[in-house]
Amino acid sequence: MSLKKKYLIFVLAVSIITLGLVIYLLYGEGEEGVPAGEELEQYQDDYTHTVEKNKDIDVTVMEELLEGTTTTIYDMRYQDLARNAIDHLIALNDYTEDSPLVIYNAFGTNSQSLYVYFKTKDPVYVEYSVHVTDTIYPDYGGYVVPAVAGLSTVHEFQIIGLTPDNNNMITLKLTDASGVTRVRRFYYNNSHKVAAHVMRIDSATGTKTLFDEETETYSTVNASEDSVLSGMYVAFPMENDLKPYIRIYDNDGVLRSEIPLEAFTAEMMLFDENGNTYFTVSPAKFVCMDRLGHVTRIYSTEDYSFTSEFCFDKGNDILMVASKNSRNSVKDVVLLFSAETGEISELVDFCELLSEYMVKCEEVDGVLNWLDINAIESFIKADPLHYNRFIVSCAAPNVIIKVRRAYNKPKIDYIIGDKENGWEDTSYKDLFFLRIGDTEKSEFEMQDNLVDIELVKYDGIRTTRHYIYVWDGNEDYDYAKKETHFSYLKRYLIDEAEEGVRLMQTDTMIASGEEGNIECYNDHYIIANSLESAFYEYDSQLNLIKKYTYKEPVVTLTEDELEYYEDNPPPDGTVLYKSVYKYDFYGYFFLEKPAPIYLTEPEEETTEETGQNSSER
C-alpha cells in the first residue's frame, strides 16, 4: 500500500472518530444525566463550581474589623471606618465571581444582609436568590442594581433577606450580553437571632360572603381578584420595651430586613433617584443611607428636634416638621434640609403665621402641642415647577393648611376644616374654604380625627384644582365595639379659584385609631391599623386583598401611649404600629428588570438545590 493511501486512510479514520465525538457531544447524554453538546460548557461551569467550591465562604464580620471603636453606628466616624475598612480589603485582593468579598452587615444597618463585591472579566447583570431548607421561608431575591448602569464588570451590592439562625444558600446568576447565564453559589450561616413571631407574621386573604338566592346558601370567596403588588411592607412600631427597629416584610409576611434605630422616631422613608433612602433615627438625627446600607450623611442640630413628617421638595431638598428646642410648643416648625450642602434652615414658624390661634391653645403637662402636624406634602409632587408651597395635616385642630412662598415671606393660602373650632374670632377665618355649593360659612365638618393626608395630583390641566386623600380615624373609638367602628377614606377636590372644597368620595374602612396611616400605592391602598397591630392591602375598588397581623412578647406601654386606650387598653403583647408603607425598592435594593440585552429570551434556569427560579420577590 502506497504512502499516499495510508495517509488517506489515517485522515478518514480521524475524521470518523472526530465526527462521532461531535455527534455524541451534540446529542448524547453524559454520565448520570449530565447534559452534553451545546449545554455542556454551561453545565460544567455550574457543576464544577457547585461541587468543588460550594462551601462556606469566609465572611468578614464588620464588628471584628471595628473592634475597639466606641461610637454608635449612626455616627459618621463609625461609617467612615467601615467604608475605609472595605476599601482597604478591596485594594489588597482581586475579588472575582469565584472568590468574592462578602461581609456580614457591613455598616451595622441591616442585620439580615451581606455586602458583596467582585469583578468579572465580561460585563454581566447579577441576580441573586436566598434559599433555606426550612420550607416555611420561601426563596427570596432579585436583580441587583449595578454599580455602573447597564452591564458591568464591577459588582458591589447588598444581599438582603437572610433567614436568621439558618444556613442560607446564596445563588448568584451572572448573565452576559448574549443571554448566557452562569451560576455561582456560597453558603452563609446567619446566627443572628430573631424571634419566630417577628420573623414571620400572620397573613390572611381578605374574604367576603355571598348569598345564592336560588340555592339559598352562603359561600365565602376572596374579597378581591387582585394579588398584592410587588414590593415590601415597611413597619414602624410605636414605643415598647424592645429595641427600636424598622422592620421590612415581603408579601408572604417574612421579615427580610431589620434596620436599627436609636429611638422610636421613624414613621416613614423617602427614596431619591440616586439610590439613597432618608429616615429619622432619633429626634436628634436624620440620615441618608445608600443602597449598600452605608450612611453617607447625618443631619443633626441642637436647635431642633426632628420628626418623621417630611417630604421632598426641589432638587431632593427635604421639608421636615420639627420642634424648636428653645420653647415648649412642639411640631410647629418646618425645616429645609439642603441636599447639596447638608445645611439645615428654618422655613416656616407656625407660631408666627398663626399666632392669634396659638395663644388660645392650652398646654398639657407643660407642653403646647397646639397643631400636632402629622403629615406634610410638597406641591412638587403634583407639578415639578410647584415647589415653594406645601400642605400640612394638623391633628389637634383637625385642619389642613396650605402654605405658599415658603422660601421667602411664607403666607397661609387656605385652611380646610371647621372654623368654629376656635378660629371664628381670628383673622384667619376668611382663609377657610367653603364646601362647594354651600351658601353660608357655617358648618364645615369633614374630618373628625385627621390622621393622614396624601396630595395626589392636579385635576387635568387646571393647576388651581388638586385632589387630597384624607384618612379620618374617627376619634370616638370604643375598643369593646370595634366590630361596629370605622374609619373613613375621603377624597377632596380643592378648587382654589372658587375657594371651595368638594367631597368627591367617602369610603368606610377598618378602624385605625389616632395613629396609623394610609398610602396610595400605585392603584392599591396600604392601611395601618394602630388599634389591632395589623396592616392591610386593598385593591383599587377598596376590596381587601390581604391582612397582616403582628404580635410581640408581652410589652409594657407607657402611660402616654395608653392614654388613648385608658378605658379599654389593647391586649397584652400587642405592639401598636405608628405606620406601615409599601415600597418597591427598585433602584435601591433591586433593579426592576434589566433592559433587553439579547434577541431571544433565554429559558429559565433551575438548579438541583432550589429546583426553581427565585427572582420573584
C-alpha positions as CSV (number, residue, x, y, z in Angstrom):
1,M,0.0,0.0,0.0
2,S,1.3,3.3,-1.0
3,L,2.2,6.0,1.5
4,K,-0.5,8.2,-0.1
5,K,-3.2,5.6,0.5
6,K,-2.1,5.1,4.1
7,Y,-2.3,8.8,4.7
8,L,-5.8,9.0,3.2
9,I,-7.0,6.1,5.4
10,F,-5.5,7.7,8.5
11,V,-7.2,11.0,7.7
12,L,-10.5,9.2,7.1
13,A,-10.3,7.4,10.4
14,V,-9.5,10.5,12.3
15,S,-12.4,12.2,10.6
16,I,-14.8,9.4,11.5
17,I,-13.7,9.5,15.1
18,T,-14.0,13.3,15.3
19,L,-17.4,13.2,13.7
20,G,-18.6,10.6,16.1
21,L,-17.3,12.6,19.0
22,V,-19.1,15.7,17.7
23,I,-22.4,13.8,17.3
24,Y,-22.0,12.4,20.8
25,L,-21.4,15.9,22.2
26,L,-24.4,17.3,20.3
27,Y,-26.9,14.6,21.0
28,G,-25.5,12.2,23.6
29,E,-26.0,12.1,27.4
30,G,-23.1,12.4,29.8
31,E,-22.7,10.2,32.9
32,E,-25.5,10.4,35.4
33,G,-27.6,12.6,33.2
34,V,-25.1,15.3,32.7
35,P,-26.1,17.3,29.6
36,A,-23.8,17.3,26.6
37,G,-23.4,19.2,23.4
38,E,-24.2,22.9,23.4
39,E,-25.3,22.7,27.1
40,L,-22.0,21.0,28.2
41,E,-19.9,24.1,28.7
42,Q,-22.7,25.9,30.6
43,Y,-23.4,22.9,32.8
44,Q,-19.8,22.1,33.6
45,D,-19.3,25.7,34.7
46,D,-22.2,25.3,37.0
47,Y,-21.4,21.8,38.1
48,T,-17.7,22.3,38.8
49,H,-18.4,25.3,41.0
50,T,-21.3,23.6,42.8
51,V,-19.3,20.5,43.7
52,E,-15.8,21.8,44.2
53,K,-16.4,25.4,45.6
54,N,-19.8,25.1,47.2
55,K,-18.7,25.7,50.7
56,D,-19.0,28.2,53.5
57,I,-17.2,31.3,52.2
58,D,-15.0,33.3,54.5
59,V,-17.3,36.1,55.6
60,T,-15.7,39.1,57.1
61,V,-17.7,40.4,60.1
62,M,-17.5,44.2,60.3
63,E,-17.8,44.2,64.0
64,E,-14.4,42.4,64.2
65,L,-12.8,44.9,61.9
66,L,-14.1,47.8,64.0
67,E,-13.3,46.2,67.4
68,G,-12.4,48.9,69.9
69,T,-14.5,51.7,68.5
70,T,-16.9,53.2,70.9
71,T,-19.2,55.2,68.6
72,T,-22.7,54.1,67.6
73,I,-23.5,53.0,64.0
74,Y,-25.3,56.3,63.4
75,D,-22.1,58.3,63.7
76,M,-20.0,59.3,60.7
77,R,-16.8,58.2,62.4
78,Y,-18.2,54.6,62.5
79,Q,-19.5,54.8,59.0
80,D,-16.2,56.2,57.6
81,L,-14.2,53.5,59.5
82,A,-16.5,50.8,57.9
83,R,-16.2,52.3,54.4
84,N,-12.4,52.7,54.7
85,A,-12.0,49.1,56.0
86,I,-13.9,47.8,53.0
87,D,-11.9,49.9,50.6
88,H,-8.7,48.6,52.2
89,L,-9.8,45.0,51.7
90,I,-10.7,45.7,48.1
91,A,-7.3,47.2,47.4
92,L,-5.5,44.1,48.9
93,N,-7.1,41.5,46.7
94,D,-8.5,40.8,43.3
95,Y,-12.0,39.6,44.1
96,T,-13.7,37.5,41.4
97,E,-17.0,35.7,40.9
98,D,-15.3,32.6,42.3
99,S,-13.9,34.4,45.3
100,P,-15.9,37.5,46.1
101,L,-15.6,39.7,49.1
102,V,-18.5,39.1,51.4
103,I,-19.1,41.0,54.6
104,Y,-22.0,40.4,57.1
105,N,-23.9,43.6,58.0
106,A,-21.1,45.7,56.7
107,F,-22.3,49.1,58.0
108,G,-24.4,47.9,61.0
109,T,-27.6,49.0,59.4
110,N,-29.2,45.6,58.4
111,S,-28.9,42.5,60.5
112,Q,-30.1,40.3,57.6
113,S,-27.7,41.4,55.0
114,L,-24.4,40.7,53.2
115,Y,-22.2,43.2,51.4
116,V,-20.8,41.6,48.2
117,Y,-18.0,42.9,45.9
118,F,-16.3,41.2,43.0
119,K,-15.2,41.8,39.4
120,T,-16.0,39.8,36.2
121,K,-14.0,39.6,33.0
122,D,-17.0,40.2,30.9
123,P,-19.9,42.6,31.5
124,V,-22.9,40.9,33.2
125,Y,-26.1,41.5,35.1
126,V,-26.3,39.9,38.6
127,E,-29.3,38.3,40.1
128,Y,-29.3,36.6,43.5
129,S,-31.6,34.3,45.5
130,V,-31.5,33.2,49.1
131,H,-32.7,29.7,49.9
132,V,-33.0,27.7,53.2
133,T,-34.2,24.2,53.7
134,D,-37.0,25.3,56.0
135,T,-40.0,25.4,53.7
136,I,-41.9,28.0,55.7
137,Y,-39.5,30.6,54.3
138,P,-39.8,30.9,50.5
139,D,-36.9,31.7,48.3
140,Y,-36.1,35.4,48.0
141,G,-34.1,37.7,45.8
142,G,-34.0,39.7,42.6
143,Y,-31.7,41.6,40.2
144,V,-29.2,43.9,41.9
145,V,-28.7,47.5,40.9
146,P,-25.4,47.5,39.0
147,A,-22.5,49.7,40.3
148,V,-22.4,51.1,36.8
149,A,-25.6,51.5,34.8
150,G,-26.2,48.5,32.5
151,L,-24.0,45.5,32.1
152,S,-20.9,45.9,34.3
153,T,-17.7,44.2,35.2
154,V,-17.7,45.7,38.7
155,H,-20.3,44.4,41.1
156,E,-20.9,45.9,44.5
157,F,-24.3,45.3,46.2
158,Q,-26.2,44.3,49.3
159,I,-28.0,41.0,49.6
160,I,-31.0,41.1,52.0
161,G,-33.4,38.5,53.2
162,L,-31.1,36.2,55.1
163,T,-33.0,33.9,57.4
164,P,-31.7,34.1,60.9
165,D,-30.4,31.0,62.6
166,N,-30.3,29.2,59.3
167,N,-27.7,28.1,56.7
168,N,-28.5,30.3,53.8
169,M,-27.6,29.2,50.3
170,I,-27.0,32.3,48.1
171,T,-27.1,31.7,44.4
172,L,-25.7,34.3,42.1
173,K,-26.7,34.3,38.4
174,L,-24.5,36.2,36.1
175,T,-26.0,36.9,32.6
176,D,-23.8,38.3,29.8
177,A,-24.7,40.3,26.7
178,S,-25.6,37.3,24.7
179,G,-28.1,36.0,27.3
180,V,-25.8,33.2,28.6
181,T,-26.1,32.7,32.4
182,R,-23.6,31.1,34.7
183,V,-24.1,30.3,38.3
184,R,-22.1,30.8,41.5
185,R,-23.1,29.7,45.0
186,F,-22.0,30.1,48.5
187,Y,-23.5,29.5,52.0
188,Y,-23.8,31.7,55.0
189,N,-24.9,30.6,58.4
190,N,-26.7,33.6,59.9
191,S,-26.5,33.2,63.7
192,H,-28.4,36.5,64.3
193,K,-31.4,35.7,66.4
194,V,-34.9,36.9,65.6
195,A,-38.0,35.7,67.5
196,A,-40.2,33.4,65.4
197,H,-43.3,35.6,65.8
198,V,-41.2,38.6,64.5
199,M,-39.5,36.7,61.7
200,R,-42.9,35.7,60.2
201,I,-46.1,37.5,60.8
202,D,-49.6,36.1,60.2
203,S,-51.3,36.9,56.8
204,A,-54.8,36.1,55.7
205,T,-56.5,36.6,52.4
206,G,-59.5,39.0,52.5
207,T,-62.8,37.3,52.1
208,K,-66.5,38.2,51.6
209,T,-69.7,36.2,52.0
210,L,-72.1,35.8,49.0
211,F,-75.7,34.6,49.1
212,D,-77.1,32.4,46.3
213,E,-80.8,33.2,46.1
214,E,-81.6,30.0,44.0
215,T,-80.0,27.6,46.5
216,E,-80.4,29.9,49.5
217,T,-76.9,29.1,50.6
218,Y,-73.9,31.3,51.6
219,S,-70.4,30.9,50.2
220,T,-67.1,32.5,51.1
221,V,-65.0,33.9,48.3
222,N,-62.0,36.2,48.1
223,A,-62.9,39.8,48.5
224,S,-60.7,40.8,45.7
225,E,-59.5,39.0,42.5
226,D,-56.3,41.1,42.6
227,S,-53.0,39.9,44.1
228,V,-50.9,42.1,46.3
229,L,-48.5,44.2,44.3
230,S,-44.7,43.7,44.1
231,G,-42.9,45.3,46.9
232,M,-42.2,45.1,50.6
233,Y,-44.1,46.4,53.7
234,V,-42.0,48.7,56.0
235,A,-43.4,48.7,59.5
236,F,-42.7,51.4,62.1
237,P,-43.8,50.4,65.6
238,M,-44.8,52.6,68.5
239,E,-42.5,52.7,71.5
240,N,-42.3,49.4,73.5
241,D,-39.9,47.6,75.8
242,L,-38.0,46.1,72.8
243,K,-35.2,47.6,70.8
244,P,-36.4,50.0,68.1
245,Y,-36.2,48.6,64.6
246,I,-37.6,49.4,61.2
247,R,-38.9,46.0,60.0
248,I,-39.3,45.2,56.4
249,Y,-41.6,42.3,55.4
250,D,-42.2,40.6,52.0
251,N,-45.6,39.7,50.5
252,D,-45.5,36.4,52.4
253,G,-45.1,38.2,55.7
254,V,-41.5,37.1,56.1
255,L,-39.1,39.5,57.7
256,R,-36.4,40.4,55.2
257,S,-34.6,43.3,56.8
258,E,-34.2,44.9,60.2
259,I,-32.8,48.5,60.4
260,P,-31.9,49.5,63.9
261,L,-32.9,52.9,65.3
262,E,-31.7,54.9,68.3
263,A,-35.3,55.8,69.3
264,F,-38.9,55.1,68.3
265,T,-39.0,58.1,66.0
266,A,-39.2,56.7,62.4
267,E,-42.6,56.7,60.7
268,M,-41.7,56.7,57.0
269,M,-38.8,56.7,54.4
270,L,-38.1,58.6,51.3
271,F,-36.1,57.4,48.3
272,D,-34.3,59.5,45.7
273,E,-33.3,58.7,42.2
274,N,-29.6,58.1,43.2
275,G,-30.4,55.0,45.3
276,N,-30.5,56.7,48.7
277,T,-33.1,56.5,51.4
278,Y,-33.8,59.0,54.2
279,F,-35.3,58.4,57.6
280,T,-35.2,59.7,61.2
281,V,-33.3,57.5,63.7
282,S,-33.8,59.8,66.7
283,P,-35.2,63.2,67.5
284,A,-31.6,64.5,67.0
285,K,-30.6,62.5,63.9
286,F,-31.9,62.4,60.3
287,V,-29.8,60.2,58.0
288,C,-29.2,59.5,54.3
289,M,-28.3,55.8,53.6
290,D,-27.2,54.4,50.2
291,R,-28.2,51.1,48.7
292,L,-25.3,49.3,50.3
293,G,-26.5,50.3,53.8
294,H,-23.8,52.9,54.2
295,V,-24.9,56.0,56.0
296,T,-23.4,58.8,53.9
297,R,-24.8,61.8,55.7
298,I,-26.2,62.6,59.2
299,Y,-28.2,65.7,59.7
300,S,-28.1,67.0,63.3
301,T,-28.7,70.2,65.1
302,E,-29.0,71.3,68.8
303,D,-31.7,73.8,67.9
304,Y,-34.5,71.5,66.8
305,S,-36.0,68.1,67.5
306,F,-36.8,66.1,64.3
307,T,-40.0,64.2,63.5
308,S,-40.9,61.7,60.8
309,E,-43.1,64.1,58.9
310,F,-41.0,65.1,55.9
311,C,-41.2,65.2,52.1
312,F,-39.0,66.0,49.0
313,D,-39.1,69.5,47.6
314,K,-37.0,70.7,44.6
315,G,-33.6,69.1,43.9
316,N,-34.0,66.5,46.6
317,D,-34.1,69.1,49.3
318,I,-36.3,67.9,52.2
319,L,-39.0,69.7,54.1
320,M,-39.5,68.4,57.7
321,V,-41.8,69.2,60.5
322,A,-39.8,69.8,63.7
323,S,-39.9,71.3,67.2
324,K,-37.8,74.3,68.3
325,N,-35.9,73.2,71.5
326,S,-35.9,76.7,72.9
327,R,-39.7,76.7,73.6
328,N,-42.4,74.3,74.9
329,S,-44.5,74.3,71.8
330,V,-43.9,71.2,69.5
331,K,-44.3,70.1,65.9
332,D,-45.0,73.7,64.6
333,V,-41.9,74.5,62.6
334,V,-40.9,73.4,59.0
335,L,-37.2,73.0,58.3
336,L,-35.3,72.8,55.0
337,F,-32.6,70.2,54.6
338,S,-30.3,71.1,51.7
339,A,-29.3,68.0,49.7
340,E,-26.3,69.9,48.2
341,T,-24.7,71.4,51.3
342,G,-26.3,69.4,54.2
343,E,-27.3,72.7,55.9
344,I,-30.5,72.9,57.9
345,S,-32.5,76.1,57.9
346,E,-35.9,77.2,59.2
347,L,-38.5,77.9,56.6
348,V,-41.8,78.3,58.4
349,D,-42.7,79.0,62.0
350,F,-46.4,78.5,62.5
351,C,-46.2,80.2,65.9
352,E,-45.7,83.4,63.8
353,L,-48.1,82.6,61.0
354,L,-50.9,81.6,63.3
355,S,-50.1,83.5,66.5
356,E,-53.7,84.6,67.1
357,Y,-54.9,81.0,67.2
358,M,-51.9,79.7,69.1
359,V,-52.4,82.0,72.1
360,K,-55.9,80.5,72.6
361,C,-54.5,76.9,73.0
362,E,-53.6,75.4,76.3
363,E,-50.6,73.4,77.5
364,V,-50.8,69.9,78.7
365,D,-48.2,68.8,81.2
366,G,-46.1,71.8,80.2
367,V,-46.2,71.0,76.5
368,L,-48.1,73.0,73.9
369,N,-49.0,70.6,71.1
370,W,-51.4,73.1,69.6
371,L,-51.2,71.9,65.9
372,D,-49.8,68.3,66.2
373,I,-48.7,68.3,62.5
374,N,-48.8,64.6,61.4
375,A,-48.1,64.9,57.6
376,I,-46.6,67.3,55.1
377,E,-46.8,67.2,51.3
378,S,-45.0,69.4,48.8
379,F,-46.8,70.6,45.7
380,I,-43.8,69.5,43.7
381,K,-45.5,66.1,43.9
382,A,-48.2,67.4,41.7
383,D,-46.1,69.5,39.4
384,P,-42.2,69.7,39.3
385,L,-42.5,73.5,39.0
386,H,-44.6,74.0,42.0
387,Y,-42.1,73.9,44.8
388,N,-42.1,76.6,47.5
389,R,-45.6,75.6,48.6
390,F,-46.9,72.7,50.7
391,I,-49.8,71.4,52.8
392,V,-49.8,70.1,56.3
393,S,-52.2,67.9,58.2
394,C,-52.9,69.3,61.8
395,A,-54.4,66.7,64.1
396,A,-55.1,68.9,67.1
397,P,-57.4,71.4,65.4
398,N,-58.4,68.9,62.6
399,V,-57.5,71.2,59.7
400,I,-55.4,71.0,56.5
401,I,-53.3,74.1,55.8
402,K,-51.6,75.2,52.6
403,V,-48.6,77.5,52.8
404,R,-47.2,79.3,49.8
405,R,-44.0,81.3,49.3
406,A,-42.4,79.0,51.9
407,Y,-38.8,80.1,50.9
408,N,-39.5,83.9,51.3
409,K,-42.2,85.5,53.4
410,P,-44.5,82.4,53.8
411,K,-48.2,83.0,53.8
412,I,-51.3,80.8,54.5
413,D,-53.1,80.1,51.3
414,Y,-56.1,78.3,52.6
415,I,-57.4,76.2,55.5
416,I,-59.8,73.2,55.3
417,G,-61.8,72.3,58.4
418,D,-64.2,73.7,60.9
419,K,-63.5,77.3,61.6
420,E,-65.9,77.3,64.5
421,N,-63.4,75.3,66.5
422,G,-61.7,78.4,67.9
423,W,-60.9,80.2,64.6
424,E,-64.1,82.3,64.2
425,D,-62.7,85.3,66.1
426,T,-59.3,85.4,64.4
427,S,-58.2,87.0,61.2
428,Y,-57.7,83.5,59.7
429,K,-61.5,82.8,59.5
430,D,-61.7,84.1,55.9
431,L,-58.9,81.6,54.8
432,F,-61.3,78.6,55.4
433,F,-62.6,77.2,52.1
434,L,-66.3,76.5,51.7
435,R,-67.8,73.3,50.8
436,I,-68.6,73.9,47.1
437,G,-72.3,74.5,46.8
438,D,-72.8,75.8,50.4
439,T,-74.2,79.3,50.7
440,E,-73.1,80.1,54.2
441,K,-69.8,79.9,56.0
442,S,-71.2,77.9,58.9
443,E,-70.9,74.1,59.4
444,F,-67.9,72.5,57.8
445,E,-67.2,69.2,59.4
446,M,-65.4,67.0,57.0
447,Q,-62.9,65.1,59.2
448,D,-63.4,64.1,62.8
449,N,-59.9,62.7,63.5
450,L,-57.3,63.8,60.9
451,V,-54.7,61.0,60.9
452,D,-53.0,61.3,57.5
453,I,-53.3,63.1,54.1
454,E,-51.8,62.5,50.7
455,L,-51.7,65.0,47.9
456,V,-52.5,63.1,44.7
457,K,-52.4,65.2,41.5
458,Y,-53.8,68.2,39.8
459,D,-57.2,68.0,38.1
460,G,-56.2,67.7,34.4
461,I,-54.5,70.8,33.2
462,R,-56.0,73.1,35.8
463,T,-53.3,73.8,38.4
464,T,-55.8,75.6,40.6
465,R,-57.6,72.3,41.3
466,H,-56.0,69.3,43.1
467,Y,-57.0,66.2,45.0
468,I,-56.2,65.3,48.6
469,Y,-56.9,61.9,50.1
470,V,-57.8,62.2,53.8
471,W,-57.6,59.4,56.4
472,D,-60.2,60.2,59.0
473,G,-59.5,58.0,62.1
474,N,-63.0,58.7,63.6
475,E,-62.0,59.7,67.1
476,D,-64.9,58.2,69.1
477,Y,-63.4,54.7,69.4
478,D,-64.8,52.1,71.7
479,Y,-62.5,49.0,71.9
480,A,-65.3,46.8,73.0
481,K,-67.3,47.7,69.9
482,K,-64.5,47.7,67.4
483,E,-66.6,45.5,65.0
484,T,-69.0,48.4,64.5
485,H,-66.5,51.2,64.5
486,F,-65.0,52.5,61.2
487,S,-62.5,55.0,59.9
488,Y,-63.1,56.8,56.6
489,L,-61.1,57.4,53.5
490,K,-62.2,60.7,51.9
491,R,-61.2,62.3,48.6
492,Y,-61.4,66.1,48.4
493,L,-61.3,68.1,45.3
494,I,-59.8,71.5,46.2
495,D,-60.7,74.4,43.8
496,E,-58.5,77.3,44.7
497,A,-60.2,79.6,42.1
498,E,-63.6,79.0,43.7
499,E,-62.1,78.9,47.2
500,G,-64.0,75.7,47.7
501,V,-63.8,72.0,48.6
502,R,-65.9,69.2,47.1
503,L,-66.1,65.9,48.9
504,M,-65.8,63.6,45.9
505,Q,-65.9,60.2,47.7
506,T,-66.2,58.7,51.2
507,D,-65.3,55.1,51.8
508,T,-65.9,53.3,55.1
509,M,-62.8,51.4,56.1
510,I,-61.4,49.4,59.0
511,A,-60.9,51.4,62.2
512,S,-57.4,52.7,62.8
513,G,-57.5,54.9,65.9
514,E,-55.4,58.1,66.3
515,E,-52.3,56.6,64.8
516,G,-52.0,54.6,61.6
517,N,-51.8,55.8,58.1
518,I,-53.0,55.3,54.5
519,E,-50.8,55.1,51.4
520,C,-51.8,55.2,47.8
521,Y,-49.5,52.6,46.4
522,N,-50.0,52.6,42.6
523,D,-53.7,51.8,42.3
524,H,-53.8,49.9,45.7
525,Y,-54.1,51.2,49.2
526,I,-52.0,50.3,52.2
527,I,-53.6,50.9,55.6
528,A,-52.0,50.5,59.0
529,N,-54.3,49.9,62.0
530,S,-52.7,51.0,65.2
531,L,-55.6,49.6,67.3
532,E,-55.1,46.0,66.3
533,S,-51.5,46.0,65.3
534,A,-52.3,45.0,61.7
535,F,-52.0,46.3,58.2
536,Y,-53.9,45.7,55.0
537,E,-53.6,45.9,51.3
538,Y,-56.7,46.8,49.4
539,D,-57.3,46.9,45.6
540,S,-58.4,49.9,43.6
541,Q,-62.0,49.3,44.5
542,L,-61.1,49.1,48.2
543,N,-61.7,45.3,48.4
544,L,-59.4,43.7,51.0
545,I,-56.7,41.6,49.3
546,K,-54.7,40.6,52.4
547,K,-54.4,41.3,56.1
548,Y,-51.2,41.0,58.1
549,T,-51.2,40.7,61.9
550,Y,-48.1,41.3,64.0
551,K,-47.6,40.4,67.7
552,E,-44.6,40.6,70.1
553,P,-44.0,39.1,73.5
554,V,-45.7,41.0,76.4
555,V,-44.6,44.6,76.5
556,T,-45.3,47.5,78.8
557,L,-46.7,50.6,77.1
558,T,-46.1,54.0,78.7
559,E,-48.9,56.0,80.3
560,D,-48.8,58.4,77.5
561,E,-49.2,55.6,74.9
562,L,-52.1,54.2,76.9
563,E,-53.8,57.5,77.4
564,Y,-55.9,57.0,74.2
565,Y,-56.8,53.5,75.3
566,E,-57.1,54.1,79.1
567,D,-60.7,52.8,79.3
568,N,-60.1,49.8,77.0
569,P,-56.4,49.1,76.7
570,P,-55.3,46.8,73.9
571,P,-54.5,43.1,74.8
572,D,-51.1,42.4,76.4
573,G,-48.4,41.5,73.9
574,T,-49.6,43.7,71.1
575,V,-47.2,46.2,69.6
576,L,-49.0,49.1,68.0
577,Y,-47.9,50.4,64.7
578,K,-47.4,54.0,64.0
579,S,-47.4,53.5,60.3
580,V,-46.8,51.0,57.5
581,Y,-45.8,51.8,54.0
582,K,-45.1,49.7,51.0
583,Y,-42.1,50.4,48.7
584,D,-41.0,48.5,45.6
585,F,-37.3,49.3,46.5
586,Y,-36.5,49.4,42.7
587,G,-33.3,51.5,42.3
588,Y,-32.4,50.7,45.9
589,F,-32.2,47.0,46.8
590,F,-33.3,45.8,43.4
591,L,-33.3,46.5,39.7
592,E,-36.8,46.2,38.4
593,K,-35.7,44.2,35.3
594,P,-32.6,44.5,33.1
595,A,-33.1,46.1,29.8
596,P,-33.3,43.6,26.9
597,I,-29.7,42.6,26.0
598,Y,-30.3,39.8,23.6
599,L,-32.6,38.9,20.8
600,T,-34.1,35.7,22.2
601,E,-35.3,35.3,25.7
602,P,-33.2,32.6,27.5
603,E,-35.0,29.8,29.1
604,E,-35.5,29.9,32.9
605,E,-32.7,28.1,34.6
606,T,-33.3,25.7,37.5
607,T,-30.8,24.2,40.0
608,E,-30.7,20.9,41.8
609,E,-30.7,22.6,45.2
610,T,-33.5,25.0,44.8
611,G,-35.4,23.4,41.9
612,Q,-37.0,26.8,40.9
613,N,-36.3,30.3,39.7
614,S,-36.0,32.6,42.6
615,S,-36.1,36.1,41.0
616,E,-39.7,36.9,42.1
617,R,-40.0,38.6,45.5
